[in-house]
Amino acid sequence: MTQFDTPCFKVLILNLSQISKLDVLIKKHEDLIPTVLKTQVQEDLQENCRALSIRSIKRFSPLLFPKN
């Protein structure tokens, strides 16, 4: 039995492979953060535009469509 066949060494190899997989996953998430932030800003803007248009319609509809 060599030193590379010991259970401790096998656990170390497993841990290193898991760490490398985690590093890849972390990198993917770091790359997604700007996209998520951009999407969040766009959604906030769209929501504000919708709210503004609804308020505008309520405010100006009596002027545009008077009840006779």
Sequence and secondary structure as in RCSB ss.txt:
>XXXX:A:sequence
MTQFDTPCFKVLILNLSQISKLDVLIKKHEDLIPTVLKTQVQEDLQENCRALSIRSIKRFSPLLFPKN
>XXXX:A:secstr
  GGGSHHHHHHHHHHHHHHHHHHHHHHHHHHHHHHHHHHHHHHHHHHHHHHHHHHHHHHHHHHS   
